[in-house]
Amino acid sequence: MKALPTSIPDVLILEPRVFGDARGFFMESFNQRVFDELTGTRHQFVQDNHSRSARGVLRGLHFQTQQPQGKLVRVVRGSVFDVAVDIRKESPTFGQWFGLELSEENQRMLWVPPGLAHGFLVLSETAEFLYKTTDYYAPQHEATLAWNDPDVAVAWPCHAIDMPQPLLSAKDQQGLALHQLP
Ligand SMILES: Cc1cn([C@H]2C[C@H](O)[C@@H](COP(=O)(O)OP(=O)(O)O[C@H]3O[C@H](C)C(=O)[C@H](O)[C@H]3O)O2)c(=O)[nH]c1=O
Protein backbone atom coordinates (compact mmCIF):
# COMPACT_ATOMS: atom_id res chain seq x y z
CA MET A 1 0.00 0.00 0.00
CA LYS A 2 1.21 3.55 -0.85
CA ALA A 3 0.29 6.88 0.73
CA LEU A 4 -0.01 10.00 -1.41
CA PRO A 5 -0.12 13.50 0.11
CA THR A 6 -2.99 15.92 -0.49
CA SER A 7 -3.44 19.68 -0.14
CA ILE A 8 -4.40 19.10 3.52
CA PRO A 9 -1.27 17.78 5.28
CA ASP A 10 -2.69 14.85 7.27
CA VAL A 11 -5.35 13.84 4.75
CA LEU A 12 -3.82 10.99 2.72
CA ILE A 13 -4.74 9.01 -0.37
CA LEU A 14 -4.01 5.32 0.22
CA GLU A 15 -3.42 3.07 -2.79
CA PRO A 16 -3.58 -0.65 -1.95
CA ARG A 17 -1.48 -3.24 -3.71
CA VAL A 18 -3.89 -5.22 -5.91
CA PHE A 19 -2.94 -8.79 -6.89
CA GLY A 20 -4.78 -9.64 -10.10
CA ASP A 21 -4.90 -13.02 -11.76
CA ALA A 22 -7.16 -15.10 -13.98
CA ARG A 23 -9.61 -15.53 -11.04
CA GLY A 24 -9.97 -11.81 -10.32
CA PHE A 25 -8.03 -9.89 -7.66
CA PHE A 26 -6.95 -9.86 -4.01
CA MET A 27 -5.90 -6.94 -1.86
CA GLU A 28 -5.44 -6.19 1.79
CA SER A 29 -8.07 -3.49 2.28
CA PHE A 30 -6.79 -2.78 5.80
CA ASN A 31 -3.63 -3.68 7.71
CA GLN A 32 -3.12 -1.99 11.07
CA ARG A 33 0.68 -2.08 10.94
CA VAL A 34 0.79 -0.65 7.42
CA PHE A 35 -1.82 1.98 8.28
CA ASP A 36 0.18 3.11 11.34
CA GLU A 37 3.40 3.31 9.30
CA LEU A 38 1.81 5.27 6.43
CA THR A 39 -0.15 7.73 8.59
CA GLY A 40 2.31 8.01 11.48
CA THR A 41 -0.60 7.52 13.87
CA ARG A 42 -1.83 4.77 16.21
CA HIS A 43 -5.55 5.12 15.57
CA GLN A 44 -7.67 2.07 16.30
CA PHE A 45 -10.94 1.60 14.39
CA VAL A 46 -14.09 0.70 16.30
CA GLN A 47 -16.82 0.73 13.64
CA ASP A 48 -17.27 -0.37 10.01
CA ASN A 49 -20.00 1.31 7.96
CA HIS A 50 -21.54 0.53 4.59
CA SER A 51 -23.93 2.70 2.60
CA ARG A 52 -25.48 2.33 -0.86
CA SER A 53 -26.58 5.40 -2.79
CA ALA A 54 -28.00 6.25 -6.19
CA ARG A 55 -26.49 8.65 -8.73
CA GLY A 56 -26.66 12.26 -7.58
CA VAL A 57 -26.94 11.48 -3.87
CA LEU A 58 -24.72 13.72 -1.76
CA ARG A 59 -24.10 12.59 1.83
CA GLY A 60 -22.39 15.19 4.00
CA LEU A 61 -20.52 17.13 4.88
CA HIS A 62 -20.63 15.43 8.28
CA PHE A 63 -18.60 15.66 11.47
CA GLN A 64 -19.03 15.05 15.19
CA THR A 65 -18.38 18.02 17.50
CA GLN A 66 -17.43 15.60 20.27
CA GLN A 67 -16.00 12.13 19.79
CA PRO A 68 -14.67 13.25 16.36
CA GLN A 69 -14.29 10.28 14.00
CA GLY A 70 -11.30 9.57 11.83
CA LYS A 71 -12.54 7.82 8.66
CA LEU A 72 -10.85 5.45 6.24
CA VAL A 73 -13.18 5.43 3.25
CA ARG A 74 -13.40 3.47 -0.02
CA VAL A 75 -15.81 2.50 -2.79
CA VAL A 76 -16.36 -1.15 -3.74
CA ARG A 77 -19.00 -0.61 -6.43
CA GLY A 78 -19.41 2.42 -8.67
CA SER A 79 -17.78 5.79 -8.22
CA VAL A 80 -18.06 8.85 -5.96
CA PHE A 81 -16.42 12.25 -5.63
CA ASP A 82 -15.20 12.18 -2.04
CA VAL A 83 -14.44 15.36 -0.09
CA ALA A 84 -12.76 16.25 3.19
CA VAL A 85 -12.97 19.80 4.60
CA ASP A 86 -10.58 21.08 7.26
CA ILE A 87 -12.80 22.66 9.94
CA ARG A 88 -10.11 22.58 12.67
CA LYS A 89 -9.98 26.24 13.67
CA GLU A 90 -6.31 26.11 14.63
CA SER A 91 -5.27 24.42 11.38
CA PRO A 92 -3.24 26.35 8.75
CA THR A 93 -5.53 24.76 6.15
CA PHE A 94 -8.74 25.76 7.97
CA GLY A 95 -11.61 26.12 5.50
CA GLN A 96 -9.77 24.29 2.74
CA TRP A 97 -11.15 21.19 1.02
CA PHE A 98 -9.66 18.25 -0.82
CA GLY A 99 -11.60 15.96 -3.15
CA LEU A 100 -10.95 13.02 -5.44
CA GLU A 101 -12.75 10.24 -7.24
CA LEU A 102 -12.93 6.97 -5.32
CA SER A 103 -14.12 4.02 -7.37
CA GLU A 104 -14.14 0.24 -7.74
CA GLU A 105 -11.80 0.87 -10.69
CA ASN A 106 -9.10 2.91 -8.94
CA GLN A 107 -9.49 1.08 -5.59
CA ARG A 108 -8.23 4.25 -3.90
CA MET A 109 -8.98 5.05 -0.24
CA LEU A 110 -8.94 8.35 1.61
CA TRP A 111 -7.79 8.78 5.22
CA VAL A 112 -9.76 11.61 6.83
CA PRO A 113 -8.36 12.33 10.31
CA PRO A 114 -10.61 13.18 13.26
CA GLY A 115 -11.82 16.78 13.22
CA LEU A 116 -12.59 17.18 9.52
CA ALA A 117 -15.95 17.23 7.76
CA HIS A 118 -16.52 14.49 5.19
CA GLY A 119 -18.97 13.75 2.41
CA PHE A 120 -19.36 12.41 -1.10
CA LEU A 121 -21.36 12.81 -4.30
CA VAL A 122 -22.33 9.64 -6.19
CA LEU A 123 -21.26 9.69 -9.85
CA SER A 124 -22.27 6.17 -10.94
CA GLU A 125 -25.74 4.58 -11.20
CA THR A 126 -25.26 3.33 -7.67
CA ALA A 127 -22.29 3.32 -5.29
CA GLU A 128 -21.42 1.03 -2.40
CA PHE A 129 -19.40 3.04 0.14
CA LEU A 130 -17.48 1.32 2.94
CA TYR A 131 -15.57 3.02 5.74
CA LYS A 132 -13.98 2.46 9.13
CA THR A 133 -14.24 5.01 11.94
CA THR A 134 -11.97 5.66 14.91
CA ASP A 135 -14.82 6.52 17.27
CA TYR A 136 -18.43 5.50 17.66
CA TYR A 137 -21.41 7.16 16.03
CA ALA A 138 -22.70 9.84 18.38
CA PRO A 139 -25.83 11.39 16.84
CA GLN A 140 -26.12 13.85 19.72
CA HIS A 141 -22.82 15.35 18.57
CA GLU A 142 -23.33 15.06 14.81
CA ALA A 143 -23.44 18.18 12.62
CA THR A 144 -23.47 19.03 8.92
CA LEU A 145 -21.40 21.63 7.09
CA ALA A 146 -23.43 22.87 4.11
CA TRP A 147 -22.27 21.10 0.94
CA ASN A 148 -22.44 24.38 -1.01
CA ASP A 149 -21.01 26.83 1.51
CA PRO A 150 -19.50 29.63 -0.64
CA ASP A 151 -16.68 30.16 1.87
CA VAL A 152 -15.49 26.60 1.25
CA ALA A 153 -16.55 26.43 -2.41
CA VAL A 154 -16.18 22.69 -2.99
CA ALA A 155 -16.02 22.09 -6.76
CA TRP A 156 -18.54 19.22 -6.77
CA PRO A 157 -18.67 17.68 -10.29
CA CYS A 158 -22.44 18.25 -10.53
CA HIS A 159 -22.14 18.25 -14.32
CA ALA A 160 -21.48 14.51 -14.02
CA ILE A 161 -24.80 13.70 -12.33
CA ASP A 162 -27.07 15.18 -15.00
CA MET A 163 -29.52 16.71 -12.53
CA PRO A 164 -29.97 20.32 -11.33
CA GLN A 165 -29.21 19.62 -7.67
CA PRO A 166 -27.74 16.71 -5.72
CA LEU A 167 -30.16 14.57 -3.68
CA LEU A 168 -29.71 15.46 0.00
CA SER A 169 -31.29 14.17 3.22
CA ALA A 170 -33.48 16.64 5.11
CA LYS A 171 -30.69 16.93 7.66
CA ASP A 172 -28.09 17.74 5.01
CA GLN A 173 -30.36 20.35 3.44
CA GLN A 174 -30.02 22.22 6.77
CA GLY A 175 -26.23 22.26 6.83
CA LEU A 176 -24.40 25.03 8.70
CA ALA A 177 -22.13 27.57 7.08
CA LEU A 178 -18.43 27.45 7.97
CA HIS A 179 -18.70 30.68 9.98
CA GLN A 180 -21.57 29.15 12.00
CA LEU A 181 -19.67 26.06 13.12
CA PRO A 182 -19.27 25.60 16.86
C1 LIG B 1 -23.59 7.40 10.31
C2 LIG B 1 -24.50 6.44 11.03
C3 LIG B 1 -25.88 6.44 10.84
N1 LIG B 1 -26.67 5.55 11.51
C4 LIG B 1 -28.11 5.59 11.26
C5 LIG B 1 -28.77 6.92 11.57
C6 LIG B 1 -29.86 7.02 10.53
O1 LIG B 1 -31.06 6.42 11.02
C7 LIG B 1 -29.35 6.21 9.35
C8 LIG B 1 -28.83 7.07 8.22
O2 LIG B 1 -27.92 7.99 8.80
P1 LIG B 1 -27.33 9.19 7.95
O3 LIG B 1 -28.42 9.73 7.06
O4 LIG B 1 -26.65 10.15 8.91
O5 LIG B 1 -26.26 8.45 7.04
P2 LIG B 1 -25.19 9.18 6.12
O6 LIG B 1 -25.78 10.41 5.50
O7 LIG B 1 -24.64 8.14 5.25
O8 LIG B 1 -24.07 9.64 7.15
C9 LIG B 1 -22.71 9.43 6.86
O9 LIG B 1 -22.41 10.28 5.80
C10 LIG B 1 -21.12 10.78 5.65
C11 LIG B 1 -20.58 10.28 4.35
C12 LIG B 1 -20.16 10.59 6.71
O10 LIG B 1 -18.97 10.89 6.55
C13 LIG B 1 -20.57 10.08 8.01
O11 LIG B 1 -19.77 8.97 8.30
C14 LIG B 1 -21.98 9.70 8.16
O12 LIG B 1 -22.59 10.80 8.82
O13 LIG B 1 -28.29 5.39 9.87
C15 LIG B 1 -26.15 4.64 12.42
O14 LIG B 1 -26.90 3.84 13.03
N2 LIG B 1 -24.80 4.62 12.63
C16 LIG B 1 -23.94 5.49 11.97
O15 LIG B 1 -22.71 5.41 12.19
The ligand as a MOL file (V3000), in Angstrom:
LIG
                    3D

  0  0  0     0  0            999 V3000
M  V30 BEGIN CTAB
M  V30 COUNTS 35 37 0 0 0
M  V30 BEGIN ATOM
M  V30 1 C -23.5920 7.4010 10.3080 0
M  V30 2 C -24.4970 6.4360 11.0300 0
M  V30 3 C -25.8760 6.4450 10.8400 0
M  V30 4 N -26.6650 5.5540 11.5140 0
M  V30 5 C -28.1090 5.5920 11.2560 0
M  V30 6 C -28.7690 6.9170 11.5650 0
M  V30 7 C -29.8570 7.0210 10.5260 0
M  V30 8 O -31.0580 6.4170 11.0170 0
M  V30 9 C -29.3460 6.2100 9.3470 0
M  V30 10 C -28.8310 7.0730 8.2230 0
M  V30 11 O -27.9210 7.9920 8.8030 0
M  V30 12 P -27.3340 9.1850 7.9500 0
M  V30 13 O -28.4210 9.7280 7.0610 0
M  V30 14 O -26.6550 10.1460 8.9060 0
M  V30 15 O -26.2640 8.4510 7.0440 0
M  V30 16 P -25.1920 9.1820 6.1190 0
M  V30 17 O -25.7820 10.4120 5.5030 0
M  V30 18 O -24.6400 8.1380 5.2450 0
M  V30 19 O -24.0730 9.6370 7.1500 0
M  V30 20 C -22.7050 9.4330 6.8630 0
M  V30 21 O -22.4110 10.2790 5.8050 0
M  V30 22 C -21.1230 10.7830 5.6500 0
M  V30 23 C -20.5770 10.2830 4.3480 0
M  V30 24 C -20.1580 10.5910 6.7100 0
M  V30 25 O -18.9740 10.8890 6.5500 0
M  V30 26 C -20.5740 10.0770 8.0060 0
M  V30 27 O -19.7740 8.9690 8.3010 0
M  V30 28 C -21.9820 9.7040 8.1570 0
M  V30 29 O -22.5890 10.7960 8.8170 0
M  V30 30 O -28.2880 5.3880 9.8670 0
M  V30 31 C -26.1470 4.6400 12.4150 0
M  V30 32 O -26.8990 3.8370 13.0320 0
M  V30 33 N -24.7960 4.6210 12.6260 0
M  V30 34 C -23.9430 5.4890 11.9700 0
M  V30 35 O -22.7110 5.4150 12.1900 0
M  V30 END ATOM
M  V30 BEGIN BOND
M  V30 1 1 1 2
M  V30 2 2 2 3
M  V30 3 1 2 34
M  V30 4 1 3 4
M  V30 5 1 4 5
M  V30 6 1 4 31
M  V30 7 1 5 6
M  V30 8 1 5 30
M  V30 9 1 6 7
M  V30 10 1 7 8
M  V30 11 1 7 9
M  V30 12 1 9 10
M  V30 13 1 9 30
M  V30 14 1 10 11
M  V30 15 1 11 12
M  V30 16 2 12 13
M  V30 17 1 12 14
M  V30 18 1 12 15
M  V30 19 1 15 16
M  V30 20 2 16 17
M  V30 21 1 16 18
M  V30 22 1 16 19
M  V30 23 1 19 20
M  V30 24 1 20 21
M  V30 25 1 20 28
M  V30 26 1 21 22
M  V30 27 1 22 23
M  V30 28 1 22 24
M  V30 29 2 24 25
M  V30 30 1 24 26
M  V30 31 1 26 27
M  V30 32 1 26 28
M  V30 33 1 28 29
M  V30 34 2 31 32
M  V30 35 1 31 33
M  V30 36 1 33 34
M  V30 37 2 34 35
M  V30 END BOND
M  V30 END CTAB
M  END
